[in-house]
Amino acid sequence: MKIFINQTEVKIDGTPTLAELLAQRNLANGGIAVALNNRVVPRASWADVRPTDGSKLTIITAVCGG
């Protein structure tokens, strides 16, 4: 299946949940927000939500400083 992560096409095997996908990509730590097809997905739902073929994920990382 192909999805887009921050506008980059990525091929993934199976149908992982958002939590599994983020863990596979070492992004499951704190300080990130995820939108699936332009809708923010609450962290509490990451283990239940599965992207489908052609889904668009936007991952935003919080940074400190100014």
N, CA, C and O atoms as CSV, one atom per row, in Angstrom:
chain,resi,resn,atom,element,x,y,z
A,1,MET,N,N,0.845,-1.165,0.000
A,1,MET,CA,C,0.000,0.000,0.000
A,1,MET,C,C,0.895,1.233,0.000
A,1,MET,O,O,1.980,1.220,0.581
A,2,LYS,N,N,0.437,2.295,-0.652
A,2,LYS,CA,C,1.180,3.547,-0.697
A,2,LYS,C,C,0.415,4.618,0.062
A,2,LYS,O,O,-0.795,4.778,-0.097
A,3,ILE,N,N,1.154,5.348,0.893
A,3,ILE,CA,C,0.593,6.499,1.587
A,3,ILE,C,C,1.573,7.652,1.395
A,3,ILE,O,O,2.667,7.470,0.860
A,4,PHE,N,N,1.179,8.808,1.828
A,4,PHE,CA,C,2.053,9.972,1.759
A,4,PHE,C,C,2.305,10.456,3.172
A,4,PHE,O,O,1.368,10.675,3.940
A,5,ILE,N,N,3.588,10.623,3.518
A,5,ILE,CA,C,3.964,11.159,4.820
A,5,ILE,C,C,4.677,12.473,4.556
A,5,ILE,O,O,5.748,12.502,3.951
A,6,ASN,N,N,4.075,13.553,5.015
A,6,ASN,CA,C,4.594,14.901,4.762
A,6,ASN,C,C,4.923,15.090,3.284
A,6,ASN,O,O,5.997,15.577,2.931
A,7,GLN,N,N,3.999,14.703,2.440
A,7,GLN,CA,C,4.039,14.871,0.988
A,7,GLN,C,C,5.045,13.975,0.276
A,7,GLN,O,O,5.317,14.179,-0.907
A,8,THR,N,N,5.602,12.988,0.972
A,8,THR,CA,C,6.520,12.034,0.356
A,8,THR,C,C,5.829,10.686,0.268
A,8,THR,O,O,5.319,10.178,1.267
A,9,GLU,N,N,5.809,10.106,-0.919
A,9,GLU,CA,C,5.164,8.808,-1.101
A,9,GLU,C,C,5.988,7.724,-0.405
A,9,GLU,O,O,7.206,7.648,-0.569
A,10,VAL,N,N,5.304,6.894,0.367
A,10,VAL,CA,C,5.951,5.828,1.124
A,10,VAL,C,C,5.165,4.543,0.901
A,10,VAL,O,O,3.936,4.537,0.978
A,11,LYS,N,N,5.878,3.459,0.624
A,11,LYS,CA,C,5.228,2.155,0.480
A,11,LYS,C,C,5.331,1.431,1.819
A,11,LYS,O,O,6.411,1.336,2.401
A,12,ILE,N,N,4.197,0.922,2.303
A,12,ILE,CA,C,4.199,0.192,3.571
A,12,ILE,C,C,3.555,-1.175,3.365
A,12,ILE,O,O,2.707,-1.355,2.491
A,13,ASP,N,N,3.968,-2.116,4.174
A,13,ASP,CA,C,3.411,-3.466,4.120
A,13,ASP,C,C,2.273,-3.585,5.118
A,13,ASP,O,O,2.352,-3.054,6.225
A,14,GLY,N,N,1.229,-4.271,4.731
A,14,GLY,CA,C,0.114,-4.514,5.630
A,14,GLY,C,C,-0.708,-3.262,5.857
A,14,GLY,O,O,-0.701,-2.327,5.057
A,15,THR,N,N,-1.418,-3.276,6.978
A,15,THR,CA,C,-2.257,-2.138,7.360
A,15,THR,C,C,-1.989,-1.763,8.813
A,15,THR,O,O,-2.824,-2.009,9.683
A,16,PRO,N,N,-0.834,-1.172,9.076
A,16,PRO,CA,C,-0.494,-0.829,10.458
A,16,PRO,C,C,-1.366,0.309,10.987
A,16,PRO,O,O,-1.876,1.129,10.224
A,17,THR,N,N,-1.522,0.338,12.301
A,17,THR,CA,C,-2.186,1.475,12.935
A,17,THR,C,C,-1.227,2.664,12.895
A,17,THR,O,O,-0.045,2.503,12.590
A,18,LEU,N,N,-1.727,3.831,13.198
A,18,LEU,CA,C,-0.843,4.998,13.268
A,18,LEU,C,C,0.253,4.786,14.309
A,18,LEU,O,O,1.407,5.142,14.073
A,19,ALA,N,N,-0.099,4.212,15.454
A,19,ALA,CA,C,0.893,3.963,16.508
A,19,ALA,C,C,2.001,3.044,16.004
A,19,ALA,O,O,3.180,3.299,16.251
A,20,GLU,N,N,1.630,1.980,15.300
A,20,GLU,CA,C,2.624,1.042,14.772
A,20,GLU,C,C,3.487,1.712,13.701
A,20,GLU,O,O,4.705,1.534,13.678
A,21,LEU,N,N,2.861,2.469,12.828
A,21,LEU,CA,C,3.590,3.145,11.760
A,21,LEU,C,C,4.584,4.152,12.321
A,21,LEU,O,O,5.724,4.222,11.860
A,22,LEU,N,N,4.163,4.925,13.306
A,22,LEU,CA,C,5.056,5.899,13.928
A,22,LEU,C,C,6.201,5.209,14.660
A,22,LEU,O,O,7.336,5.683,14.616
A,23,ALA,N,N,5.918,4.103,15.327
A,23,ALA,CA,C,6.971,3.357,16.033
A,23,ALA,C,C,7.981,2.790,15.041
A,23,ALA,O,O,9.184,2.821,15.300
A,24,GLN,N,N,7.509,2.274,13.912
A,24,GLN,CA,C,8.408,1.734,12.879
A,24,GLN,C,C,9.355,2.807,12.352
A,24,GLN,O,O,10.479,2.505,11.952
A,25,ARG,N,N,8.908,4.037,12.351
A,25,ARG,CA,C,9.702,5.144,11.819
A,25,ARG,C,C,10.370,5.964,12.926
A,25,ARG,O,O,10.852,7.071,12.684
A,26,ASN,N,N,10.394,5.409,14.146
A,26,ASN,CA,C,11.009,6.060,15.307
A,26,ASN,C,C,10.443,7.453,15.558
A,26,ASN,O,O,11.179,8.380,15.896
A,27,LEU,N,N,9.142,7.589,15.391
A,27,LEU,CA,C,8.479,8.875,15.602
A,27,LEU,C,C,7.446,8.820,16.715
A,27,LEU,O,O,6.660,9.756,16.866
A,28,ALA,N,N,7.427,7.759,17.491
A,28,ALA,CA,C,6.383,7.571,18.500
A,28,ALA,C,C,6.648,8.328,19.793
A,28,ALA,O,O,5.851,8.249,20.727
A,29,ASN,N,N,7.755,9.061,19.861
A,29,ASN,CA,C,8.049,9.789,21.097
A,29,ASN,C,C,7.133,11.000,21.222
A,29,ASN,O,O,6.346,11.287,20.320
A,30,GLY,N,N,7.236,11.698,22.328
A,30,GLY,CA,C,6.390,12.857,22.563
A,30,GLY,C,C,6.754,14.019,21.658
A,30,GLY,O,O,7.777,13.999,20.972
A,31,GLY,N,N,5.911,15.017,21.668
A,31,GLY,CA,C,6.214,16.230,20.925
A,31,GLY,C,C,5.813,16.215,19.467
A,31,GLY,O,O,6.304,17.032,18.688
A,32,ILE,N,N,4.925,15.300,19.073
A,32,ILE,CA,C,4.465,15.302,17.691
A,32,ILE,C,C,2.944,15.341,17.643
A,32,ILE,O,O,2.258,14.918,18.573
A,33,ALA,N,N,2.447,15.855,16.548
A,33,ALA,CA,C,1.014,15.832,16.261
A,33,ALA,C,C,0.855,15.192,14.893
A,33,ALA,O,O,1.715,15.338,14.025
A,34,VAL,N,N,-0.248,14.484,14.707
A,34,VAL,CA,C,-0.474,13.766,13.456
A,34,VAL,C,C,-1.847,14.131,12.903
A,34,VAL,O,O,-2.847,14.149,13.622
A,35,ALA,N,N,-1.864,14.423,11.601
A,35,ALA,CA,C,-3.134,14.636,10.901
A,35,ALA,C,C,-3.229,13.575,9.807
A,35,ALA,O,O,-2.257,13.308,9.101
A,36,LEU,N,N,-4.384,12.990,9.678
A,36,LEU,CA,C,-4.648,12.002,8.638
A,36,LEU,C,C,-5.688,12.603,7.704
A,36,LEU,O,O,-6.813,12.890,8.111
A,37,ASN,N,N,-5.300,12.790,6.455
A,37,ASN,CA,C,-6.182,13.411,5.467
A,37,ASN,C,C,-6.749,14.739,5.973
A,37,ASN,O,O,-7.947,15.009,5.881
A,38,ASN,N,N,-5.834,15.559,6.512
A,38,ASN,CA,C,-6.135,16.918,6.983
A,38,ASN,C,C,-7.017,16.979,8.227
A,38,ASN,O,O,-7.623,18.016,8.499
A,39,ARG,N,N,-7.099,15.887,8.985
A,39,ARG,CA,C,-7.835,15.889,10.255
A,39,ARG,C,C,-6.899,15.415,11.357
A,39,ARG,O,O,-6.307,14.340,11.270
A,40,VAL,N,N,-6.776,16.233,12.390
A,40,VAL,CA,C,-5.896,15.880,13.505
A,40,VAL,C,C,-6.429,14.621,14.179
A,40,VAL,O,O,-7.626,14.492,14.437
A,41,VAL,N,N,-5.512,13.697,14.459
A,41,VAL,CA,C,-5.878,12.452,15.142
A,41,VAL,C,C,-5.362,12.540,16.574
A,41,VAL,O,O,-4.152,12.633,16.780
A,42,PRO,N,N,-6.243,12.514,17.563
A,42,PRO,CA,C,-5.790,12.563,18.957
A,42,PRO,C,C,-4.879,11.380,19.283
A,42,PRO,O,O,-5.099,10.265,18.809
A,43,ARG,N,N,-3.873,11.632,20.080
A,43,ARG,CA,C,-2.919,10.583,20.458
A,43,ARG,C,C,-3.632,9.346,21.008
A,43,ARG,O,O,-3.189,8.224,20.762
A,44,ALA,N,N,-4.709,9.530,21.736
A,44,ALA,CA,C,-5.451,8.404,22.310
A,44,ALA,C,C,-6.046,7.496,21.228
A,44,ALA,O,O,-6.396,6.352,21.517
A,45,SER,N,N,-6.165,7.976,20.014
A,45,SER,CA,C,-6.749,7.188,18.919
A,45,SER,C,C,-5.714,6.552,18.002
A,45,SER,O,O,-6.080,5.788,17.109
A,46,TRP,N,N,-4.434,6.845,18.196
A,46,TRP,CA,C,-3.402,6.333,17.300
A,46,TRP,C,C,-3.405,4.810,17.201
A,46,TRP,O,O,-3.112,4.265,16.137
A,47,ALA,N,N,-3.730,4.119,18.285
A,47,ALA,CA,C,-3.719,2.653,18.280
A,47,ALA,C,C,-4.935,2.067,17.560
A,47,ALA,O,O,-4.974,0.867,17.289
A,48,ASP,N,N,-5.919,2.899,17.251
A,48,ASP,CA,C,-7.148,2.423,16.617
A,48,ASP,C,C,-7.289,2.837,15.154
A,48,ASP,O,O,-8.067,2.237,14.411
A,49,VAL,N,N,-6.546,3.852,14.740
A,49,VAL,CA,C,-6.702,4.406,13.392
A,49,VAL,C,C,-5.690,3.769,12.442
A,49,VAL,O,O,-4.503,3.670,12.749
A,50,ARG,N,N,-6.189,3.339,11.277
A,50,ARG,CA,C,-5.333,2.732,10.255
A,50,ARG,C,C,-5.448,3.530,8.958
A,50,ARG,O,O,-6.546,3.706,8.430
A,51,PRO,N,N,-4.310,4.014,8.445
A,51,PRO,CA,C,-4.362,4.684,7.149
A,51,PRO,C,C,-4.742,3.683,6.053
A,51,PRO,O,O,-4.461,2.490,6.164
A,52,THR,N,N,-5.373,4.177,5.014
A,52,THR,CA,C,-5.718,3.342,3.871
A,52,THR,C,C,-4.864,3.768,2.682
A,52,THR,O,O,-4.182,4.792,2.729
A,53,ASP,N,N,-4.909,2.975,1.621
A,53,ASP,CA,C,-4.127,3.271,0.431
A,53,ASP,C,C,-4.411,4.696,-0.045
A,53,ASP,O,O,-5.567,5.079,-0.224
A,54,GLY,N,N,-3.350,5.474,-0.247
A,54,GLY,CA,C,-3.490,6.842,-0.711
A,54,GLY,C,C,-3.678,7.871,0.391
A,54,GLY,O,O,-3.802,9.062,0.107
A,55,SER,N,N,-3.702,7.431,1.651
A,55,SER,CA,C,-3.873,8.360,2.770
A,55,SER,C,C,-2.720,9.354,2.821
A,55,SER,O,O,-1.601,9.061,2.399
A,56,LYS,N,N,-3.022,10.533,3.347
A,56,LYS,CA,C,-2.011,11.567,3.498
A,56,LYS,C,C,-1.817,11.878,4.982
A,56,LYS,O,O,-2.723,12.372,5.652
A,57,LEU,N,N,-0.623,11.579,5.476
A,57,LEU,CA,C,-0.271,11.863,6.869
A,57,LEU,C,C,0.571,13.118,6.930
A,57,LEU,O,O,1.500,13.295,6.142
A,58,THR,N,N,0.245,13.980,7.860
A,58,THR,CA,C,1.079,15.131,8.145
A,58,THR,C,C,1.552,14.969,9.572
A,58,THR,O,O,0.746,14.852,10.495
A,59,ILE,N,N,2.871,14.962,9.749
A,59,ILE,CA,C,3.457,14.796,11.076
A,59,ILE,C,C,4.203,16.076,11.406
A,59,ILE,O,O,5.094,16.504,10.672
A,60,ILE,N,N,3.823,16.678,12.520
A,60,ILE,CA,C,4.423,17.942,12.941
A,60,ILE,C,C,5.156,17.711,14.248
A,60,ILE,O,O,4.607,17.128,15.183
A,61,THR,N,N,6.394,18.167,14.311
A,61,THR,CA,C,7.215,18.018,15.513
A,61,THR,C,C,7.334,19.360,16.211
A,61,THR,O,O,7.678,20.368,15.594
A,62,ALA,N,N,7.046,19.360,17.503
A,62,ALA,CA,C,7.186,20.580,18.301
A,62,ALA,C,C,8.658,20.796,18.628
A,62,ALA,O,O,9.388,19.847,18.913
A,63,VAL,N,N,9.083,22.054,18.582
A,63,VAL,CA,C,10.454,22.406,18.940
A,63,VAL,C,C,10.429,23.559,19.931
A,63,VAL,O,O,9.510,24.377,19.936
A,64,CYS,N,N,11.449,23.606,20.762
A,64,CYS,CA,C,11.563,24.697,21.737
A,64,CYS,C,C,12.517,25.748,21.208
A,64,CYS,O,O,13.356,25.475,20.349
A,65,GLY,N,N,12.380,26.907,21.716
A,65,GLY,CA,C,13.305,27.978,21.321
A,65,GLY,C,C,12.555,29.159,20.763
A,65,GLY,O,O,11.325,29.184,20.741
A,66,GLY,N,N,13.299,30.118,20.320
A,66,GLY,CA,C,12.601,31.273,19.800
A,66,GLY,C,C,13.467,32.226,19.095
A,66,GLY,O,O,12.990,33.250,18.607
